């Protein structure tokens, strides 16, 4: 594709795109920088990224923005968050989400293909009963917990809980910060899920 044609497509329309190349299909979170460069968002970032080389962009055959029923996904975040019995900045953000905006715009996720994907503690318990039992106990007692890595559907799984010790611009003292990491075997990158109620994690990020 022509570099300028790509720039015009993504100008003021950043987000997740399906990109067709000679090697197949891939998805990237891309945006147009203030100086007109086609860029890919850095992992875990909604604002920063790095320029994609000219020759890479020109090797693309086509790009198309991923369209989802975002209203349903945002409603899903709100529905699950309403069940939480623990204090959480993430849960409050979910409950306050604007249904007219998507997950990325509501800052619930980094805009990935696992947005809204649910994994339950019951599903994890089949692979790591001890870790789930300790996680549930720590959540009930509002104390930190970090499991060892365990096998989960061919990935390295791990559970964690942190408790906010003081108020800041986002957290309140006592807030629960918890999640489930599903990482590639032997590596520290993969799929990340945030605890949204007492029994479920929801997809928010890919590294």
N, C-alpha and C positions, 0 to 999 in steps of 0.2 A: 504494500500500500504506500501511497504517497504520504510522507511525514506530515505535511501541512493538512492533508485530509483527515488524518488521525487527530491532529491537534484541534481541528474544528469540531470533530465529533465529541471530544471529551471536554471542550471548553465549557466551563460552568456546569458540567455534568459528570463530575468525578464519581467513582464507585467501582463496583465489581463488574468486570467485562469478560465475556467469553471471546478468546482470541484463537483464530484458526491459522495454523502455520503449516509448512510442508511436512512437519513431523507429527501433526495431529492437533488436538484441541487442548487448550489450557485456560485457566482463569487467573486474572490478575486484578488487584485493586489499583487503578491508575487515575492520574489527575494531570492537569496542565499547570505548570508552575507559573509564577508571575512574570518570568522572562521567556515564556513560550515553549518550555521543554516538556516533552512527554515523560512523565515520571511514574514510578511505582511507589506506593506507600510502603514505608518501613514497617516491619512487624510490630504489632502493639501500638501503632501510631495512627492518628486520624489527621495529622497535620504535616508530618515530615516524611520525606522519602528521598529517592535518588533518581537521577535521570537515566532513562533507558537509551542505550546507544542507538544512533541513527540507523546503522545497518540492521539492528534487531527489529526496530519498528518497520523498516521498509521490507523486511522479510515476512511480515504478517500478510495473510491473504484477506482476512476480514476481521472486524471486531463488532461485537454486539453487547449492549448492556444487559446484564442479567435482570430480568423482570420477575418480581415475586408479588404475591398478594401480601404486601407489607402490613396492611391493616390487620389481617388475621394473625400475623406473627407477633406484632406488638400487643394485640389483644391476648395472645397466649402468654406473653411475659407477664402481663397484668393479672391474668387469671391465676397463674401459679403463685405469683408473689403474694396474692391476697390470702393464701393459705399459711404463710410463714408465721410461726409463733415466736420467733427470735428477732431482736433488733438488728437491722442491717441497712447500711447506706445503699447497697445495690437494690435491695427490696424496695426501699423508699423511691429510688429512681424509677424502678419498673412501674410502681403504682402511679407515679406522676407522669408517665410517658404520654406524649401527645399522639393520639391515634391517627392524626393527619400526617405524621412524620414516620419515616421508617426507623428500623432499629439503630442504624448507624447515625442518623440525624438526632435520635434521642440519646445517643451516647450509651446505649445498652451493649453494643457490640462493636467490633472493628470492621464489620461488614464482610462476613465470610459465608461459605456454603453450609456451615453448621449452625447458623443463626436460628435459635429456637429449637434445636434438636435436644430431646430429653433423654437423659440416662438416670435411671432410678438406683437408689441404694440397694433395692432388692436384686437388681440385675448384677450389680457389682458384688453383692454378697455371695453369689454362686462361685465366684473366683477367689474372693478374699474375705471369708466370714469373720476372721479375727479382726482384720483392719476395719471392717464395717461396724462390728460390735464396739470397738474402741472409739470410732468416730462418733457413733450415736451417743455414747456415754459422755464424750468430751463436749458435744453440742449441748446436751442436757445440762452439764455442769458449767457451761460457758468458760471453757479453758482451751488453751492452744493444743493442737495435736498435729503431728506429721507422721504418716504411715511410712513403712518401707515400700519400695517398689514391688509390684506383684504383676503376674501375668493377667492380662485382660484382653481377650479376643485377638491375640497376637501382638498386642502392644504392651508397653510397660505402664501400668496404672499406678496412681498414688492419690491419696486423700490428704487434705490439710485443712486446718482451722487456725485462724489467728483472731485475737480479741483486741479491739482498739483500746489503748490505755488512756487516751485523752481526746478531747474534742479538737478538731481542726476544721479546715474549710470544707471537708467532705464527710469525715467520720464523726460520730459522737462516741463519747466514752462508753465502753461496753458493747459496741457494735460487733457483730459476728462477720468475719471475712473468711469465706470457706470455698473450697472448690475441689474438683476432680480433674486430674491431668491424665491424658491418654497420649503417651509419647512413643515415638518410634523406638523400637527395641535397641537399647544401648546408646541412645542419643537424648539430648535435652530439647527436643522440638517435637511438636505434634499438635494435639487438639485440646482445647481448654474449656472447661465447663464451670459455671458459677453456681453455688448453692442458692436456689431460689425459693425453696420451702423446706420443710423438715425431712423430706424424703426424695427430693429430685434436684438434679443439676441440669442447667440449660446451656447450650452452646453459645459461646461469646467470642472466641478468638482461635486463630490458627497461627502457628509460628513455623 
